[in-house]
Amino acid sequence: MLPRRIRRALKDLAYRTPAARFLMPRYHYNFRPAQLGFLVSMLDEVRFVDGAVIEVGCFACATTIYLREHLADLGRRRRYLAIDTFDGFLVADVDYEIRERAEVTDRHSLDYTGFSINRRSWVERSLALSGHGDVELVQGDAGALDYGQFAPISFALIDVDLYQPVSRALRSIAPFMSPGGRIVVDDCLAGNIFDGALQAYTEWCGENARQPEIVHGRLGVIRF
Ligand SMILES: C[S@@+](CC[C@H](N)C(=O)[O-])C[C@H]1O[C@@H](n2cnc3c(N)ncnc32)[C@H](O)[C@@H]1O
């Protein structure tokens, strides 16, 4: 270990560079604190329910690490599957928003590239450094997966934003939910770039005679 004064000088130097924004404590989450708290309460509710936890759309796995820490506190080992393209949205999914959902919002001017600066190897390293190297990363289209391979499922967080992947993932995951399980769909909020999630969620609720339950402004909940 380097002497304290050298470590301090190195840190001082690093904090003066543009890299400081990656090194200093910052808020890294795509969820507000109350929304993260709600996700934690969902894990508490499924504490005695059998099945894997699935995060559909994990980006850099910041929320994954947060939720995994809570699962560790609960003292129950579960499979945790984190699914992503690790390359942002699929062209076909964005095209669908622009072609088929253009009447909802003028989508041509919107930027769908936000999550494309990512890499599976970065996420693997981050999980390993955090002590969560056993999270199972699944790379591919979340809308085309056979979720039966992960069944039973106790909790699924669906966070892929656009209509097609949210709708397809929701329809493919629901049949494999354990009794007492929970699904949360993020971005169930009207009139924003990701309101495809709201459409997919409300359609599923309508088709399955469920009353929509949207909490904390944008979290669509389904209780099994
Ligand atoms: C809002 S981010 C997920 C944020 C993450 N849950 C968190 O809390 O930090 C949405 C992610 O969905 C992924 N995504 C979008 N479409 C997808 C698809 N069809 N299949 C798999 N992943 C997809 C993107 O690459 C992006 O990383």
The ligand as a Tripos MOL2 file, in Angstrom:
@<TRIPOS>MOLECULE
LIG
   27    29     1     0     0
SMALL
NO_CHARGES

@<TRIPOS>ATOM
      1 C1        -33.1270    3.0390  -19.0380 C.3       1 LIG1
      2 S1        -31.8040    1.9970  -19.4710 S.3       1 LIG1
      3 C2        -31.7910    0.8200  -18.1680 C.3       1 LIG1
      4 C3        -31.3980    1.4270  -16.8660 C.3       1 LIG1
      5 C4        -31.1070    0.4460  -15.7520 C.3       1 LIG1
      6 N1        -32.2470   -0.4080  -15.4660 N.3       1 LIG1
      7 C5        -30.7480    1.2300  -14.5310 C.2       1 LIG1
      8 O1        -31.6040    1.3460  -13.6410 O.co2     1 LIG1
      9 O2        -29.6320    1.7580  -14.4690 O.co2     1 LIG1
     10 C6        -32.4830    1.1300  -20.8180 C.3       1 LIG1
     11 C7        -31.5900    0.0150  -21.3250 C.3       1 LIG1
     12 O3        -32.3720   -0.8160  -22.1960 O.3       1 LIG1
     13 C8        -31.5060   -1.3570  -23.1560 C.3       1 LIG1
     14 N2        -32.3420   -1.8270  -24.2780 N.ar      1 LIG1
     15 C9        -33.1150   -1.0960  -25.0870 C.ar      1 LIG1
     16 N3        -33.7560   -1.8770  -25.9780 N.ar      1 LIG1
     17 C10       -33.3860   -3.1500  -25.7000 C.ar      1 LIG1
     18 C11       -33.7170   -4.4170  -26.2520 C.ar      1 LIG1
     19 N4        -34.5750   -4.5500  -27.2820 N.pl3     1 LIG1
     20 N5        -33.1490   -5.5200  -25.7150 N.ar      1 LIG1
     21 C12       -32.2750   -5.4180  -24.6690 C.ar      1 LIG1
     22 N6        -31.9360   -4.2400  -24.1000 N.ar      1 LIG1
     23 C13       -32.4710   -3.1150  -24.6100 C.ar      1 LIG1
     24 C14       -30.5930   -0.2060  -23.5190 C.3       1 LIG1
     25 O4        -29.3840   -0.6760  -24.0700 O.3       1 LIG1
     26 C15       -30.4100    0.4720  -22.1520 C.3       1 LIG1
     27 O5        -29.2070    0.0610  -21.5470 O.3       1 LIG1
@<TRIPOS>BOND
     1     1     2 1
     2     2     3 1
     3     2    10 1
     4     3     4 1
     5     4     5 1
     6     5     6 1
     7     5     7 1
     8     7     8 2
     9     7     9 1
    10    10    11 1
    11    11    12 1
    12    11    26 1
    13    12    13 1
    14    13    14 1
    15    13    24 1
    16    14    15 ar
    17    14    23 ar
    18    15    16 ar
    19    16    17 ar
    20    17    18 ar
    21    17    23 ar
    22    18    19 1
    23    18    20 ar
    24    20    21 ar
    25    21    22 ar
    26    22    23 ar
    27    24    25 1
    28    24    26 1
    29    26    27 1
@<TRIPOS>SUBSTRUCTURE
     1 LIG1         1 GROUP 0 **** ****
